[in-house]
Amino acid sequence: MRYRYLGKTGLRVSELCLGAMTFGREADETTSHALLDRFTEAGGTFVDTADIYSAGASEEILGRWL
C-alpha cells in the first residue's frame, strides 16, 4: 500500500480510500466488517463514510467495527 499526507494535517493515509456507502444496505454488517478487515490487512487506513450513507447505518457499522 502506498501512503501520502492528507493536506497539511500531518496525517499519513493510504492512497486508496475504502468507500462505505454500501455498508448497511447492499453489504450487511458481517460483509462490511469482512471488507474492513481485508482493507486494513492490506494496509488501508482511509475510509469514506457519511451520515447520509444508508440513513446513518454506514457510520454505525464502522463504529462497531472500530
C-alpha positions as CSV (number, residue, x, y, z in Angstrom):
1,M,0.0,0.0,0.0
2,R,1.2,3.5,-0.8
3,Y,0.6,6.4,1.5
4,R,0.6,10.2,1.3
5,Y,-0.1,13.0,3.7
6,L,-3.6,14.4,3.9
7,G,-3.3,18.1,3.0
8,K,-1.4,20.0,5.7
9,T,-2.8,17.9,8.6
10,G,0.3,15.8,9.0
11,L,-1.9,12.7,8.8
12,R,-0.4,9.9,6.7
13,V,-3.2,7.9,5.0
14,S,-3.4,5.2,2.3
15,E,-3.7,6.4,-1.2
16,L,-6.6,4.1,-1.6
17,C,-9.8,5.0,0.2
18,L,-12.5,2.5,1.0
19,G,-16.0,3.8,0.3
20,A,-18.5,2.7,2.9
21,M,-21.6,3.9,1.0
22,T,-23.0,0.4,0.7
23,F,-22.5,-0.6,4.3
24,G,-25.9,-1.3,5.9
25,R,-27.7,-1.6,2.5
26,E,-26.1,-3.7,-0.2
27,A,-23.5,-5.0,2.3
28,D,-24.8,-6.3,5.6
29,E,-22.8,-5.8,8.8
30,T,-20.9,-9.1,8.6
31,T,-19.9,-8.4,5.0
32,S,-19.0,-4.8,5.8
33,H,-16.7,-6.0,8.7
34,A,-15.0,-8.5,6.4
35,L,-14.4,-5.8,3.8
36,L,-12.9,-3.5,6.5
37,D,-10.7,-6.4,7.8
38,R,-9.3,-7.1,4.4
39,F,-8.8,-3.4,3.6
40,T,-6.8,-2.8,6.8
41,E,-4.9,-6.1,6.4
42,A,-3.7,-4.7,3.1
43,G,-2.6,-1.5,4.8
44,G,-5.6,0.7,4.2
45,T,-6.2,3.5,6.6
46,F,-8.6,5.8,4.8
47,V,-12.4,5.1,4.9
48,D,-15.0,7.4,3.4
49,T,-18.4,7.5,5.3
50,A,-21.1,10.0,5.9
51,D,-24.3,10.2,8.0
52,I,-26.4,10.1,4.8
53,Y,-25.0,6.7,3.6
54,S,-27.6,4.1,4.3
55,A,-29.5,6.5,6.5
56,G,-26.6,6.5,9.0
57,A,-26.2,2.7,9.1
58,S,-22.8,3.0,7.4
59,E,-21.3,5.1,10.3
60,E,-22.9,2.8,12.9
61,I,-21.4,-0.3,11.3
62,L,-18.0,1.4,11.0
63,G,-18.2,2.5,14.7
64,R,-19.0,-1.0,15.9
65,W,-16.1,-2.4,13.8
66,L,-13.7,0.1,15.3
